[in-house]
Amino acid sequence: MALATHRMIENRGSFINEEYVLSGGSVYPGMLMQLNSSGLAVVHAIVGGATPLMIADVDALQGSITSTVFVTANSIPVTFPSKGSVVNVLVVSGQTVSIGSHLVSDGTGKFAVIGDGTSGDQEDVVLLEAIEGQAIALAADTLVAARVL
C-alpha cells in the first residue's frame, strides 16, 4: 500500500483527549511531544525513550495543514490517544515502514522503526504499530497511520 499525501490528520478511536498547549520550539503535526519544566510542549528528545503519548495535531480552526510548522509560543493542538486508537505520526526519512512495523521515538520528535522484536530489541519502548507502509525507504519525513499499543 502506498502512503497517502496527507493535508489533514484523521485520528480514529475512542480516545479524543485533545488540548491546546504552548509550543517550546518548532513542531510539525504528527510529532511526539512532551511537556518541559516550564509547561511548554517540546519534541520528545530521548531515542527509544518511554513516554506518555502526546501527538501534535493539525489546527483546522486556524487553517493549518500537515506541513504547517508551529513555532515557539504558538498554541498547538495535541492529542493524547489511548490504546487501540489510530493516529498519524511523523516517521523520519530513510525508514522502511511496513504494515506491522513497530515505531519508537527517534529523539527528534519523529518516529523510527525498531527491529523485529527479537535479539535484544527493547520492545518495552515500542509506542505504535504501523497500519500502512511501503517496501522502500521513505525519501522524506512522512505521516504514517499507526495503532497505539
Residue pairs with C-beta under 8 A, 6 or more apart in sequence:
1 99
1 132
1 133
1 134
2 134
3 97
3 132
3 133
3 134
3 138
3 142
3 143
3 144
4 132
6 66
6 88
6 143
7 65
7 66
8 58
8 60
8 65
8 66
9 29
9 30
9 57
9 58
9 66
9 87
9 88
9 143
10 88
11 57
11 79
11 81
11 85
11 86
11 87
11 88
12 85
12 86
13 81
13 82
13 84
13 85
13 86
13 87
13 148
14 82
14 84
14 85
15 79
15 80
15 81
15 82
15 85
15 148
16 79
17 79
17 80
17 81
17 82
18 57
18 77
18 78
18 79
18 80
19 77
19 78
19 80
20 75
20 76
20 77
20 78
21 33
21 35
21 39
21 40
21 41
21 75
21 76
21 78
22 39
22 40
22 41
22 73
22 74
22 75
22 76
23 40
23 41
23 42
23 70
23 71
23 72
23 73
23 74
23 75
23 76
24 36
24 38
24 40
24 41
24 42
24 72
25 42
25 43
25 71
25 72
26 69
26 70
26 71
26 72
27 33
27 41
27 43
27 56
27 69
27 70
27 74
27 76
27 109
28 56
28 66
28 67
28 68
28 69
28 70
28 90
28 109
28 141
29 56
29 57
29 58
29 64
29 66
29 68
29 88
29 90
29 143
30 55
30 56
30 66
30 88
30 89
30 90
30 143
31 43
31 44
31 55
31 56
31 89
31 90
31 109
31 110
32 43
32 44
32 51
32 53
32 54
32 55
32 89
32 105
32 109
32 110
32 111
32 127
33 41
33 42
33 43
33 44
33 54
33 55
33 56
33 78
33 109
34 41
34 42
34 43
34 44
34 45
34 51
34 52
34 54
35 41
35 42
35 54
36 42
41 54
41 56
41 76
41 78
43 108
43 109
44 51
44 105
44 107
44 109
45 107
45 108
45 109
46 105
46 107
47 104
47 105
47 106
47 107
48 104
48 105
48 107
48 114
48 122
48 125
49 105
49 107
49 125
50 124
50 125
51 105
51 127
52 80
53 80
53 81
53 87
53 127
53 148
54 78
54 79
54 80
55 78
55 79
55 80
55 81
55 87
55 89
56 70
56 76
56 77
56 78
57 76
57 77
57 78
57 79
58 64
58 65
58 66
58 68
58 77
59 68
59 70
59 75
59 76
59 77
64 70
66 88
66 143
70 76
79 87
81 87
81 148
82 148
83 148
83 149
84 147
84 148
85 147
85 148
86 131
86 145
86 146
86 147
86 148
87 128
87 145
87 146
87 148
88 143
88 144
88 145
88 146
89 103
89 110
89 111
89 128
89 143
89 144
89 146
90 109
90 110
90 111
90 141
90 142
90 143
90 144
91 97
91 103
91 110
91 111
91 112
91 113
91 138
91 141
91 142
91 143
91 144
92 106
92 108
92 110
92 111
92 112
92 138
92 141
93 137
93 138
93 139
93 140
93 141
93 142
94 137
94 138
95 112
95 113
95 137
95 138
96 113
96 133
96 134
96 135
96 136
96 137
96 138
97 103
97 113
97 130
97 132
97 133
97 134
97 138
97 142
97 144
98 130
98 133
98 134
98 135
99 130
99 131
99 132
99 133
100 129
100 130
100 133
101 113
101 129
101 130
101 133
102 113
102 114
102 115
102 117
102 123
102 126
102 128
102 129
102 130
102 149
103 111
103 112
103 113
103 114
103 126
103 127
103 128
103 129
103 130
103 144
103 146
104 111
104 112
104 114
104 122
104 125
104 126
104 127
105 111
105 112
105 125
105 127
106 112
110 141
111 127
111 128
111 144
111 146
113 130
114 121
114 122
114 123
114 125
114 126
115 121
117 123
126 149
127 148
127 149
128 146
128 147
128 148
128 149
129 146
129 147
129 149
130 144
130 145
130 146
131 145
131 146
131 147
132 144
132 145
133 144
